[in-house]
Amino acid sequence: MVIRILAAVLLMGLPLAGQKPPVTAIRCGQLFDGKTLSLKQNVIVLVEGNRIKDAGASASIPADAKVIDLSDSTVLPGLVDAHTHTFLHGIDYETALLKKSLQYRAIWATVAARNMLMAGFTSIRDLETEGAEYGDVAVRDAINDGLIIGPRMQCATRALSITGGYSPYGYAPHVQIPKGVQIADGVDGVRKAVREQLSNGADVIKIYIDHRRRGAQDPDRLTAWPTFSFEEVKAIVEEASQVGVKVAAHVYNSAPAQTAIRAGVASLEHGMYLDETTFRMMASKGVYWVPTLMAYVQFMDDAGMDPKRKRIMAGTTAQHREAFQRALKTPVKIAFGTDLDGRHGNAGQELVWMVRYGMPPLEALRSATSVAAELLGWHDRIGTIEPGKLADIIAVRGNPQQDISTMTGVHFVMKDGIVYKH
Ligand SMILES: [Zn+2]
């Protein structure tokens, strides 16, 4: 045990009693600080222990500092993915849910966590395990304990929907199979479910405010019908907010989105059919939008997909693009999220889609740093490069303001003052 603690201390570069924490100086070619919409030249970032001590052109390098030369690179705060699933891996949903053990899925999630960290994501909000119970809490705790490597995590655990409002669908009434979320109905039912999830380690509550039901699909788009009532969502928000926990709502359509906004949720996820009124309502209530563009785009390069489904996905992604462009004309805050089903190391590609759809590159980067950090409620410690913040720092070669695709090639990753990739 002593050896393990000592190893952890050495690994983390933390000082032993009485010692001054080590100082690292990072020479930056250019710096994006996470909030200013311009790149700064020739900045030196000083890291002491796990915190940023200074960041500016005037910062002088102490004689005993270790120097990391990134003068050929653009340095940025560690990225934040506000909507991901370390427990989804791009295999058929029912195979994952019904044929893979919880243990296997947890091992798989540790690989996703490592891949996200290596792609520059130093913090994530994991929005449900899709039937893998409380596995995300175990992964989060194992990362925090130094057993495995990965981003710092906020976990939604199981998520909530109503009877008849979640996958898998279509089994005979007498066949009981597990669902991908926790099912809860009625004000008392949802209160109990939220209490259960919180007592098992949830940091955020995820709900489905609309979802597929058994029935016909609209030929041109993914469809969804409302789930929880206003009273149910209000009860969910009340239970969560009593302990300072926020609620995230999956939604496609404007009417259920407005129910969720009125009930006090913190963010709406996906929202590919949201209208301008809804975006303006979100802006006035401080509700964030996490569009997750690439989650739907990624299906388009699935060669094996049946043509009808492909047509539906094409219609949906076109409407998603229009919604994104509508939102850009309103003051709604857009927080970066990928909703990736596998290929977690490609998460940076979401930035490419945001820019392709019309968001200026540095605003997209702000969405993936300080704005997402605000949504997580962690803006006091992450999301920007400034004195006092945790030392979550990444770098890419080239200039992401001119070519956002450079963000898919993160070559330097520091989290909490520890270098994981260089
Ligand atoms: Zn999702």
Residues whose N, C-alpha, C, O or C-beta is under 5 A from the ligand:
A	BS01	ZN	L127 D339
